[in-house]
Amino acid sequence: MKLLIKQGKIVDPVSGIGGKMDILIEDGRISCIGSQLEDRYAQVVDARGFAVCAGLVDMHVHLRDPGLTYKEDIVTGTAAAAHGGFTSIACMANTKPVADNPETIRYIREKAQQEGSGVQVWPVGAVTVGLQGEQHTDFKALKAAGAVALSDDGVPVMDANLMRDALIMAGRQKLPILCHEEDSTLADNYAVNEGRVSRQLGIHGRPAIAEEIMIMRDAMLAEETGQPVHICHISTAKSVEIVRRYKRRGVQITCETCPQYFTLTHEQVLLQGSMARVNPPLRPTKDVEAIVEGLRDGTIDCIVTDHAPHSAEEKAKPLTEAPSGMVGLETSLAIALTQLYHTGKMSLADVIRKMTINPARILRLRKGSLGMGADADLTIFDPNEAWTIDRGHFRSKGRNTPFAGMQVKGKVKYTIVGGNIIYRYDA
């Protein structure tokens, strides 16, 4: 099968290719990039006025499958990903049963291949058995079954000795560890950031240092062991500074953030209640500004969604009882473009870099580039099209987003995986 994408504006931070060009796809790979390409046997996609980049990669997603499929499943989760322009997603291990064994890893891979939308799903195995933080899983067996990383996301690995050993053993398997950084003795299960908003509500808050102290510990462990560590959903100014400092020292440390942390402040909790409850919590303005600066200067490597669907009944509970999390696969690109590109804070290429090649490299995936011979995973979008986020149009089962009603710019038009169009926007 052949596909010819005509006259799109190429955005490829890896090769530096730019400008209006054509892309010819044959047998699932990019066979030619040039001007005025023609092929009478190819299906033609008119990309005039649109941007064309490598397929978006999200290295932090919760698909809830197996076991929690009333929230989301692989079918609806991958449909949401395709709708949002993502061609590869890595799904976290906090399923039921936990993805701490080869059988569950294989189940996720096989269901995604057989029943998914075409989006490639890369399972993340658990660091510890049952996410209990007491015993390592079999890293070698998880990798053999198809795991591309390890994480106990949702709960921190509190035992420093266990974490140190995990970094060393994961290094031998060339598996990155993705760390949820909150000291549970400080954060407990509190609903909001510790500060003015928590005091106004009269409830306990999660202090910023709960995140920062764990990031410092794991940065030090990465330096001591010589092994890489990846920090999930970074959210505070001091956290950014810790990562920046250790990067300058040559430590193998990478990190990610999410649209909520460079867009919203903890004031949203006063307006939206549990819909604005996420872990780590939304922070004050100074932290939001520091996250933006961390993205601008390269301290923060990736923009991810931490897509965390919950049922309407769960999110309708009082703030202190509702689960934390929000969906994000269908809104992430538009929010990033609106908040970072259209404000002039970042170039389009730099935004795309943090949503394609950077997460792909951390996960050691051969994705994220439009080079000749590369897999034909592409996202085609109009960076300037304005629209309003409407949760009623989501493909995800989850409707839990604090961004509902927000005016954004940037609309996905096509999502292509292996040369096959898996999503096409029809106005």
C-alpha positions as CSV (number, residue, x, y, z in Angstrom):
1,M,0.0,0.0,0.0
2,K,1.2,3.5,-0.9
3,L,0.3,6.8,0.7
4,L,1.3,10.2,-0.6
5,I,1.1,13.2,1.7
6,K,1.1,16.4,-0.4
7,Q,2.4,19.9,0.5
8,G,2.3,19.7,4.3
9,K,4.6,21.8,6.4
10,I,7.2,19.3,7.7
11,V,8.2,19.7,11.3
12,D,11.1,17.3,12.2
13,P,13.4,18.4,15.0
14,V,15.7,15.5,14.4
15,S,16.6,16.0,10.7
16,G,15.8,19.7,10.6
17,I,13.7,19.2,7.5
18,G,11.2,21.9,7.2
19,G,9.0,23.8,4.7
20,K,6.3,22.5,2.4
21,M,7.1,19.0,1.1
22,D,5.6,15.8,0.0
23,I,6.1,12.4,1.8
24,L,5.7,9.1,0.0
25,I,5.0,6.1,2.1
26,E,5.5,2.5,0.9
27,D,5.0,-0.7,2.8
28,G,4.7,1.1,6.1
29,R,7.8,3.2,5.8
30,I,8.8,6.6,4.5
31,S,10.4,6.0,1.1
32,C,10.8,9.5,-0.1
33,I,10.6,13.2,1.0
34,G,10.7,15.9,-1.6
35,S,9.0,18.4,-3.7
36,Q,6.3,17.6,-6.3
37,L,6.3,13.9,-5.8
38,E,3.9,11.9,-7.8
39,D,2.7,8.2,-7.7
40,R,-0.3,7.2,-9.7
41,Y,-0.9,4.2,-7.4
42,A,-0.7,6.0,-4.1
43,Q,-3.7,7.3,-2.0
44,V,-3.2,11.0,-1.7
45,V,-3.7,13.1,1.4
46,D,-3.9,16.8,0.8
47,A,-2.0,18.4,3.7
48,R,-1.9,22.0,2.4
49,G,-2.1,24.4,5.3
50,F,-1.3,21.6,7.9
51,A,1.8,20.7,9.8
52,V,3.2,17.2,9.4
53,C,5.3,15.6,12.2
54,A,6.4,12.2,13.4
55,G,3.6,10.5,15.3
56,L,3.2,11.7,18.8
57,V,4.6,9.5,21.6
58,D,3.1,9.5,25.1
59,M,5.3,7.7,27.6
60,H,2.8,8.0,30.5
61,V,-0.8,6.7,30.1
62,H,-3.2,4.7,32.2
63,L,-5.4,2.4,30.1
64,R,-7.0,0.7,33.1
65,D,-7.0,-2.7,31.3
66,P,-7.0,-5.3,32.7
67,G,-9.4,-5.1,35.6
68,L,-10.6,-1.5,35.8
69,T,-12.3,-1.4,32.4
70,Y,-15.3,0.6,33.7
71,K,-12.9,3.5,33.7
72,E,-11.1,2.8,30.3
73,D,-10.0,-0.1,28.2
74,I,-7.5,-0.7,25.5
75,V,-10.0,-0.2,22.8
76,T,-11.3,3.2,24.0
77,G,-7.9,4.3,25.3
78,T,-6.2,3.7,21.9
79,A,-9.2,5.4,20.1
80,A,-8.6,8.5,22.4
81,A,-4.9,8.4,21.6
82,A,-5.6,8.3,17.8
83,H,-8.0,11.2,18.2
84,G,-5.3,13.2,19.9
85,G,-2.6,12.4,17.3
86,F,-0.7,9.8,19.3
87,T,0.7,6.8,17.4
88,S,2.6,5.3,20.3
89,I,1.7,5.2,24.0
90,A,3.3,3.5,27.1
91,C,0.8,2.3,29.6
92,M,1.4,2.1,33.3
93,A,1.4,-1.0,35.5
94,N,-1.3,-0.1,38.0
95,T,-3.9,-2.4,36.5
96,K,-5.8,-5.2,38.2
97,P,-4.0,-7.5,38.3
98,V,-0.9,-5.4,38.4
99,A,1.4,-5.7,35.3
100,D,4.1,-7.2,37.5
101,N,4.2,-10.5,35.5
102,P,4.8,-11.6,31.9
103,E,1.3,-12.8,31.4
104,T,-0.3,-9.4,32.0
105,I,2.3,-7.7,29.8
106,R,1.5,-10.2,27.0
107,Y,-2.2,-9.7,27.5
108,I,-1.9,-5.9,27.0
109,R,0.3,-6.3,23.9
110,E,-2.0,-8.9,22.3
111,K,-5.2,-7.1,23.0
112,A,-3.8,-3.8,21.6
113,Q,-2.7,-5.6,18.4
114,Q,-6.0,-7.5,18.0
115,E,-8.6,-5.0,19.2
116,G,-7.0,-1.6,19.4
117,S,-7.3,1.3,17.0
118,G,-3.9,0.7,15.5
119,V,-2.0,2.9,18.0
120,Q,1.0,1.0,19.2
121,V,0.8,0.2,22.9
122,W,4.1,-0.3,24.9
123,P,3.5,-1.8,28.3
124,V,5.4,-0.6,31.4
125,G,6.0,-3.3,34.0
126,A,6.0,-2.8,37.7
127,V,9.2,-2.2,39.7
128,T,7.9,-4.1,42.7
129,V,5.5,-7.0,43.1
130,G,1.9,-5.7,43.5
131,L,3.3,-2.2,43.6
132,Q,3.9,-2.9,47.3
133,G,7.5,-1.6,47.4
134,E,8.8,-4.7,49.1
135,Q,10.2,-7.1,46.4
136,H,11.5,-6.5,42.9
137,T,9.7,-8.0,40.0
138,D,11.5,-10.2,37.5
139,F,12.9,-7.4,35.2
140,K,14.3,-9.8,32.7
141,A,11.1,-11.7,32.3
142,L,9.0,-8.5,32.0
143,K,11.3,-7.3,29.2
144,A,11.1,-10.6,27.4
145,A,7.3,-10.3,27.5
146,G,7.4,-6.8,25.9
147,A,7.8,-4.3,28.7
148,V,9.7,-1.2,27.6
149,A,10.2,0.4,31.0
150,L,9.5,-0.1,34.7
151,S,7.4,2.0,37.1
152,D,5.3,1.8,40.2
153,D,3.5,5.0,39.1
154,G,0.7,5.9,41.4
155,V,2.9,5.0,44.4
156,P,6.5,5.9,45.2
157,V,9.2,3.3,45.8
158,M,9.9,4.5,49.4
159,D,12.7,2.0,50.2
160,A,16.0,3.7,49.1
161,N,18.0,0.5,49.1
162,L,15.4,-1.3,47.0
163,M,15.3,1.6,44.6
164,R,19.1,1.6,44.4
165,D,19.2,-2.1,43.5
166,A,16.3,-1.6,41.0
167,L,18.3,1.1,39.1
168,I,21.3,-1.3,38.9
169,M,19.2,-4.3,37.8
170,A,17.2,-2.3,35.4
171,G,20.4,-0.9,33.9
172,R,21.5,-4.4,33.1
173,Q,18.2,-4.9,31.1
174,K,18.4,-1.5,29.5
175,L,15.0,-0.7,31.0
176,P,14.4,2.9,32.2
177,I,12.7,3.3,35.6
178,L,10.0,6.0,35.6
179,C,9.6,7.4,39.1
180,H,6.5,8.7,40.8
181,E,8.1,11.1,43.2
182,E,6.1,11.8,46.3
183,D,7.2,10.9,49.8
184,S,4.1,9.1,51.0
185,T,4.7,10.0,54.7
186,L,4.5,13.7,53.7
187,A,1.9,13.5,51.0
188,D,-0.4,11.0,52.6
189,N,-3.6,11.0,50.4
190,Y,-4.2,14.7,50.6
191,A,-6.2,16.2,47.8
192,V,-4.5,19.5,47.1
193,N,-1.2,21.4,47.3
194,E,-0.3,22.6,50.8
195,G,-0.7,26.4,50.8
196,R,-3.3,29.1,50.6
197,V,-5.9,27.0,48.9
198,S,-5.6,24.1,51.3
199,R,-5.9,26.6,54.2
200,Q,-8.9,28.3,52.7
201,L,-10.6,24.9,52.3
202,G,-9.6,23.9,55.8
203,I,-7.9,20.6,54.7
204,H,-4.5,19.1,54.8
205,G,-2.3,19.7,51.7
206,R,0.5,17.8,49.9
207,P,3.7,19.9,50.5
208,A,6.0,20.6,47.6
209,I,8.9,19.1,49.5
210,A,7.2,15.7,49.3
211,E,8.0,15.7,45.6
212,E,11.3,17.5,45.8
213,I,12.9,15.3,48.5
214,M,12.2,12.1,46.4
215,I,13.6,13.7,43.3
216,M,16.7,14.6,45.1
217,R,17.1,11.1,46.5
218,D,16.7,9.5,43.1
219,A,19.0,12.0,41.4
220,M,21.6,11.1,44.0
221,L,21.1,7.4,43.4
222,A,21.4,7.9,39.7
223,E,24.7,9.7,40.2
224,E,26.0,7.1,42.6
225,T,25.0,4.1,40.5
226,G,25.7,5.6,37.1
227,Q,22.3,4.4,36.0
228,P,19.6,6.5,34.3
229,V,16.4,7.6,36.1
230,H,13.3,9.3,34.7
231,I,11.2,11.6,36.8
232,C,7.4,11.5,36.2
233,H,5.1,14.5,36.1
234,I,7.4,17.1,37.6
235,S,5.4,20.0,39.1
236,T,7.4,22.4,41.4
237,A,10.0,25.1,40.8
238,K,12.5,23.4,43.2
239,S,12.0,20.1,41.4
240,V,13.0,21.7,38.1
241,E,16.0,23.2,39.7
242,I,17.2,19.9,41.2
243,V,16.9,18.2,37.8
244,R,18.7,21.1,36.1
245,R,21.5,21.0,38.6
246,Y,22.1,17.2,38.2
247,K,21.9,17.4,34.4
248,R,24.7,20.0,34.5
249,R,26.7,17.5,36.6
250,G,26.4,14.9,33.9
251,V,23.9,12.6,35.7
252,Q,21.6,10.5,33.5
253,I,18.4,12.1,34.6
254,T,15.4,12.9,32.5
255,C,11.9,14.2,33.4
256,E,8.5,14.9,32.1
257,T,5.6,17.2,32.8
258,C,1.9,17.5,31.8
259,P,-0.3,20.2,30.3
260,Q,-2.0,20.8,33.7
261,Y,1.3,21.8,35.3
262,F,2.2,24.5,32.8
263,T,-1.4,25.8,32.4
264,L,-3.4,25.6,35.6
265,T,-2.8,26.7,39.2
266,H,-4.2,25.3,42.5
267,E,-6.9,28.0,42.2
268,Q,-8.7,25.7,39.9
269,V,-9.5,23.5,42.9
270,L,-11.7,26.3,44.3
271,L,-13.5,26.5,40.9
272,Q,-13.8,22.8,39.9
273,G,-13.3,20.8,43.0
274,S,-12.4,17.1,42.5
275,M,-12.2,17.6,38.7
276,A,-9.0,19.6,39.4
277,R,-7.6,16.9,41.8
278,V,-4.5,15.3,40.3
279,N,-1.3,13.8,41.7
280,P,1.0,15.6,42.1
281,P,-1.4,18.5,42.8
282,L,-1.8,21.7,40.9
283,R,0.6,24.3,42.3
284,P,0.9,28.1,42.7
285,T,1.8,30.4,39.8
286,K,5.5,30.5,40.6
287,D,5.7,26.8,40.0
288,V,3.7,27.0,36.7
289,E,6.2,29.6,35.5
290,A,9.1,27.4,36.5
291,I,7.7,24.5,34.6
292,V,7.4,26.6,31.5
293,E,11.0,27.8,31.9
294,G,12.1,24.2,32.4
295,L,10.5,23.3,29.1
296,R,12.0,26.3,27.4
297,D,15.6,25.6,28.5
298,G,15.5,21.8,28.0
299,T,15.5,20.8,31.6
300,I,12.2,19.1,31.1
301,D,12.5,16.6,28.3
302,C,8.9,15.5,27.6
303,I,5.3,16.5,27.6
304,V,3.1,13.6,28.6
305,T,-0.6,13.3,29.5
306,D,-0.7,11.0,32.6
307,H,-4.0,10.1,31.0
308,A,-6.0,8.9,34.1
309,P,-9.6,8.2,33.4
310,H,-12.2,7.7,36.2
311,S,-15.9,7.2,36.2
312,A,-18.3,10.1,36.6
313,E,-19.5,8.6,39.8
314,E,-16.0,8.6,41.3
315,K,-15.2,12.1,40.3
316,A,-18.6,13.3,41.7
317,K,-17.4,12.4,45.2
318,P,-16.3,15.2,47.6
319,L,-12.8,16.6,47.0
320,T,-11.2,14.6,49.8
321,E,-12.8,11.3,48.7
322,A,-12.6,11.5,44.9
323,P,-9.7,9.8,43.1
324,S,-6.9,11.9,41.6
325,G,-6.4,12.1,37.9
326,M,-7.6,13.5,34.6
327,V,-7.8,12.4,31.0
328,G,-5.5,14.1,28.5
329,L,-4.9,12.2,25.3
330,E,-7.4,14.1,23.3
331,T,-6.4,17.6,24.5
332,S,-2.6,17.5,25.1
333,L,-1.4,18.7,21.7
334,A,-3.9,21.5,21.5
335,I,-3.1,22.8,25.0
336,A,0.7,22.6,24.4
337,L,0.3,24.5,21.2
338,T,-2.0,27.1,22.8
339,Q,0.1,27.6,25.9
340,L,3.6,27.3,24.6
341,Y,3.7,27.8,20.8
342,H,1.0,30.4,20.2
343,T,2.2,32.5,23.2
344,G,5.7,32.6,21.6
345,K,7.3,30.8,24.6
346,M,8.5,27.9,22.4
347,S,9.0,27.1,18.7
348,L,6.7,24.6,17.1
349,A,9.7,22.3,16.5
350,D,10.6,22.4,20.2
351,V,7.1,21.5,21.3
352,I,7.0,18.6,18.9
353,R,10.4,17.5,20.1
354,K,9.1,17.0,23.6
355,M,6.1,15.0,22.2
356,T,8.0,12.7,19.8
357,I,11.7,12.0,19.7
358,N,12.5,12.8,23.3
359,P,10.1,10.3,24.9
360,A,10.9,7.8,22.1
361,R,14.6,8.0,22.9
362,I,14.0,7.5,26.7
363,L,12.0,4.4,26.0
364,R,14.5,3.2,23.3
365,L,11.8,3.1,20.7
366,R,12.6,3.5,17.0
367,K,10.1,6.3,16.7
368,G,9.8,10.1,16.6
369,S,11.5,11.0,13.3
370,L,10.5,11.5,9.7
371,G,13.8,10.2,8.3
372,M,14.0,8.1,5.1
373,G,13.2,4.5,5.9
374,A,11.6,5.4,9.3
375,D,8.3,3.8,10.3
376,A,5.5,5.7,8.7
377,D,3.9,6.9,11.9
378,L,2.8,10.5,11.4
379,T,0.5,13.2,12.8
380,I,-1.0,15.8,10.6
381,F,-2.5,18.8,12.3
382,D,-3.7,22.4,11.8
383,P,-1.7,24.4,14.3
384,N,-4.0,27.4,14.0
385,E,-7.5,25.9,14.0
386,A,-9.4,27.2,17.0
387,W,-11.9,24.9,18.9
388,T,-13.5,24.5,22.3
389,I,-12.7,21.4,24.4
390,D,-16.0,19.5,24.7
391,R,-15.8,16.3,26.9
392,G,-18.9,15.0,25.2
393,H,-16.9,14.4,22.0
394,F,-14.1,12.3,23.7
395,R,-13.4,8.8,22.5
396,S,-12.2,8.0,26.0
397,K,-14.6,6.6,28.6
398,G,-13.3,9.2,31.0
399,R,-14.8,12.7,31.0
400,N,-12.7,13.9,33.9
401,T,-10.9,17.0,32.7
402,P,-10.5,20.5,34.2
403,F,-10.0,21.8,30.6
404,A,-13.6,21.4,29.5
405,G,-14.8,24.6,27.8
406,M,-11.3,25.9,27.2
407,Q,-10.6,27.7,23.9
408,V,-7.6,26.2,22.2
409,K,-5.7,26.3,18.9
410,G,-4.4,23.2,17.2
411,K,-6.5,20.4,15.6
412,V,-5.4,16.9,14.7
413,K,-6.5,16.1,11.1
414,Y,-4.9,12.7,10.5
415,T,-3.2,10.1,12.6
416,I,-1.2,7.5,10.6
417,V,0.4,4.3,11.9
418,G,2.6,2.2,9.6
419,G,1.2,4.0,6.6
420,N,-2.4,3.3,7.6
421,I,-4.8,6.2,8.4
422,I,-6.3,5.2,11.8
423,Y,-7.9,8.6,12.4
424,R,-9.3,11.3,10.1
425,Y,-11.0,14.4,11.3
426,D,-14.4,15.0,9.6
427,A,-15.8,18.5,10.4
